[in-house]
Amino acid sequence: MSLNTMVNGNVVTLSINGIFDVSVYEQFKEYCRVHLNDDVHFVIDMDNTTYMDSSALGMLLLLREKTQGDKDRVKLINVGENVLSVLEVAQFQQLFDIQAKD
């Protein structure tokens, strides 16, 4: 599991490679804390995410809370079928802008 970040202006892209679980909690929290301000938008790129568990759902909820629940400030992109099914069961499509892989 690895987590990479790229900053382009006020857009912070976090790429999650492999399994998105508690093993990246501290790193995810730190990246979000360092880059968080009122103008920043987060893009969570899940192109290479193979699985996510409930702790990952919790991390996304924490990020949502830190961005005042603004659906426009957190976007999940390149979400594969396995991860998409977890997000749909949790009804995260109501909380986040989710874009499935083509």
VOBA-1610 file (N, C-alpha, C; in pm, whole numbers, padded with zeros to 5 digits, always signed):
BEGIN
Met+00083-00117+00000Met+00000+00000+00000Met+00087+00122+00000Ser+00057+00215-00088Ser+00129+00341-00087Ser+00031+00454-00116Leu+00070+00570-00068Leu-00010+00689-00084Leu+00081+00798-00136Asn+00045+00856-00250Asn+00125+00962-00311Asn+00040+01087-00322Thr+00105+01200-00317Thr+00033+01327-00327Thr+00094+01414-00435Met+00007+01491-00500Met+00051+01587-00600Met-00032+01714-00580Val+00034+01829-00579Val-00036+01955-00558Val-00025+02037-00686Asn-00139+02085-00733Asn-00145+02170-00851Asn-00236+02287-00818Gly-00177+02396-00776Gly-00256+02512-00733Gly-00332+02479-00606Asn-00464+02492-00611Asn-00544+02462-00492Asn-00607+02322-00498Val-00554+02236-00588Val-00603+02099-00599Val-00495+02003-00549Val-00531+01924-00449Val-00441+01823-00393Val-00494+01687-00436Thr-00412+01613-00510Thr-00450+01480-00555Thr-00377+01377-00470Leu-00454+01290-00407Leu-00398+01179-00330Leu-00424+01052-00410Ser-00318+00983-00449Ser-00331+00858-00523Ser-00307+00743-00426Ile-00404+00653-00423Ile-00397+00539-00331Ile-00371+00414-00413Asn-00258+00351-00385Asn-00217+00232-00459Asn-00226+00109-00371Gly-00302+00011-00417Gly-00318-00114-00341Gly-00440-00108-00251Ile-00423-00157-00129Ile-00533-00165-00034Ile-00541-00037+00048Phe-00659+00022+00052Phe-00684+00144+00129Phe-00743+00101+00263Asp-00658+00102+00365Asp-00701+00058+00497Asp-00627+00134+00605Val-00637+00089+00728Val-00582+00159+00844Val-00430+00177+00834Ser-00363+00099+00752Ser-00217+00109+00741Ser-00171+00244+00686Val-00259+00318+00620Val-00223+00450+00568Val-00289+00564+00645Tyr-00352+00532+00757Tyr-00426+00633+00832Tyr-00341+00754+00868Glu-00226+00733+00930Glu-00142+00845+00974Glu-00095+00928+00857Gln-00052+00862+00749Gln-00004+00932+00631Gln-00118+01011+00565Phe-00234+00950+00551Phe-00350+01016+00492Phe-00388+01139+00575Lys-00397+01122+00705Lys-00433+01231+00795Lys-00333+01346+00786Glu-00205+01312+00780Glu-00100+01415+00773Glu-00105+01491+00640Tyr-00121+01419+00528Tyr-00131+01486+00398Tyr-00250+01582+00397Cys-00361+01539+00451Cys-00479+01625+00454Cys-00457+01745+00544Arg-00396+01723+00660Arg-00371+01832+00754Arg-00278+01937+00693Val-00171+01894+00631Val-00071+01984+00573Val-00132+02071+00463His-00219+02015+00384His-00270+02085+00267His-00405+02152+00289Leu-00466+02130+00404Leu-00601+02182+00426Leu-00602+02333+00446Asn-00682+02399+00367Asn-00717+02540+00389Asn-00854+02562+00325Asp-00907+02680+00336Asp-01044+02705+00291Asp-01063+02696+00140Asp-00954+02705+00064Asp-00964+02705-00082Asp-00927+02572-00147Val-00872+02479-00072Val-00820+02357-00131Val-00933+02259-00167His-00910+02190-00277His-00999+02083-00323His-00916+01955-00326Phe-00974+01846-00277Phe-00905+01718-00274Phe-00961+01626-00382Val-00870+01562-00455Val-00906+01458-00551Val-00842+01330-00500Ile-00924+01231-00474Ile-00875+01100-00430Ile-00876+01010-00552Asp-00757+00981-00605Asp-00744+00900-00726Asp-00731+00754-00685Met-00831+00674-00720Met-00835+00533-00682Met-00810+00441-00801Asp-00738+00492-00899Asp-00711+00414-01020Asp-00641+00282-00987Asn-00553+00285-00888Asn-00478+00164-00852Asn-00518+00110-00715Thr-00635+00147-00668Thr-00685+00097-00540Thr-00759-00033-00564Thr-00713-00140-00499Thr-00772-00271-00522Thr-00881-00307-00423Tyr-00877-00244-00304Tyr-00974-00277-00199Tyr-00974-00164-00098Met-01088-00144-00033Met-01093-00051+00080Met-01181-00112+00188Asp-01147-00081+00313Asp-01226-00133+00424Asp-01295-00019+00499Ser-01357-00052+00611Ser-01433+00048+00685Ser-01345+00160+00742Ser-01219+00130+00770Ser-01131+00237+00819Ser-01107+00340+00709Ala-01101+00297+00585Ala-01086+00390+00473Ala-01211+00477+00459Leu-01327+00417+00479Leu-01451+00496+00477Leu-01446+00603+00585Gly-01395+00566+00701Gly-01381+00661+00810Gly-01287+00775+00776Met-01176+00744+00707Met-01082+00848+00667Met-01147+00946+00570Leu-01226+00894+00477Leu-01296+00982+00383Leu-01398+01069+00456Leu-01465+01013+00555Leu-01560+01092+00633Leu-01490+01202+00712Leu-01372+01172+00765Leu-01296+01275+00836Leu-01256+01388+00742Leu-01213+01352+00621Leu-01178+01454+00522Leu-01301+01538+00487Arg-01413+01472+00472Arg-01538+01544+00443Arg-01570+01643+00555Glu-01552+01599+00678Glu-01576+01686+00793Glu-01482+01807+00792Lys-01354+01783+00760Lys-01255+01890+00757Lys-01283+01992+00647Thr-01355+01949+00543Thr-01390+02040+00433Thr-01535+02089+00448Gln-01584+02088+00570Gln-01717+02137+00604Gln-01830+02070+00525Gly-01810+01945+00485Gly-01914+01871+00415Gly-01942+01922+00275Asp-01853+02003+00221Asp-01871+02059+00086Asp-01841+01952-00018Lys-01945+01902-00081Lys-01932+01793-00179Lys-01842+01831-00296Asp-01831+01960-00324Asp-01748+02006-00436Asp-01598+02005-00402Arg-01565+01991-00276Arg-01424+02000-00236Arg-01354+01865-00227Val-01429+01755-00234Val-01367+01622-00230Val-01428+01539-00342Lys-01342+01491-00431Lys-01387+01412-00545Lys-01311+01279-00545Leu-01382+01170-00566Leu-01321+01038-00579Leu-01324+01001-00727Ile-01207+00976-00785Ile-01201+00948-00929Ile-01139+00811-00956Asn-01164+00762-01077Asn-01108+00634-01124Asn-01139+00519-01029Val-01262+00516-00980Val-01301+00415-00882Val-01339+00286-00955Gly-01268+00179-00923Gly-01294+00048-00983Gly-01416-00020-00921Glu-01459-00130-00983Glu-01581-00200-00942Glu-01581-00243-00796Asn-01471-00305-00749Asn-01466-00354-00611Asn-01482-00242-00511Val-01409-00135-00532Val-01416-00020-00441Val-01550+00051-00456Leu-01599+00062-00576Leu-01728+00127-00600Leu-01840+00056-00526Ser-01836-00076-00523Ser-01941-00150-00453Ser-01938-00121-00303Val-01819-00107-00244Val-01808-00073-00102Val-01867+00067-00078Leu-01833+00161-00166Leu-01883+00298-00152Leu-02035+00304-00168Glu-02088+00224-00259Glu-02233+00224-00282Glu-02308+00163-00165Val-02256+00055-00108Val-02321-00007+00009Val-02326+00094+00124Ala-02221+00173+00139Ala-02215+00275+00245Ala-02289+00402+00205Gln-02345+00405+00085Gln-02419+00519+00031Gln-02336+00647+00025Phe-02208+00632-00006Phe-02118+00746-00015Phe-02145+00833-00137Gln-02220+00784-00234Gln-02253+00865-00350Gln-02338+00985-00309Gln-02398+00979-00192Gln-02476+01093-00141Gln-02386+01198-00078Leu-02263+01157-00042Leu-02173+01246+00030Leu-02059+01301-00056Phe-02024+01228-00161Phe-01908+01261-00242Phe-01941+01258-00390Asp-01863+01332-00468Asp-01866+01323-00613Asp-01779+01202-00647Ile-01840+01094-00698Ile-01767+00971-00728Ile-01772+00946-00878Gln-01652+00928-00936Gln-01643+00899-01079Gln-01580+00761-01097Ala-01657+00670-01153Ala-01610+00534-01177Ala-01510+00532-01292Lys-01427+00426-01291Lys-01336+00405-01405Lys-01417+00383-01530Asp-01362+00426-01642Asp-01430+00403-01772Asp-01415+00260-01815
//
